[in-house]
Amino acid sequence: MIAVTCSPAGPKLDLNYSMPTPAPGEALLRVLLAGICSTDVEVAFRKYKGGFTGVLGHEFVGRIDAMNLKRDKDCRFSIGDRVVSEINIVPPNSKSTNYHQRAQVRLHHLV
């Protein structure tokens, strides 16, 4: 798979990034469209807090290629479904200290 990764050495285009296997409760998504935003640029060039290492890109449209979860009343997704990402939404009972996550939790309760 192709990925833009971030390490202490900086960003790198990896044409042979190993394909992950979904752990229990996870799904494997094939990214169809992705954006690189200012957060990705700040992370890539170590100007964002936390020293992130891993694959860049958190805004995308994708398709579910594999699932390691039960399809039941709590999971209505199926292989082939189109999905989008949203990194700022957390469960209402989250104890997050992240400002954006707390703001989303408050908005979630208002809807």
Secondary structure by P-SEA (a helix, b strand, c coil): cccccccccccccccccccccccccbbbbbcccccccaaaaaaaacccccccccccccccccccccccccccccccccccccccccccccccccccccaaaaaaaaaaaac
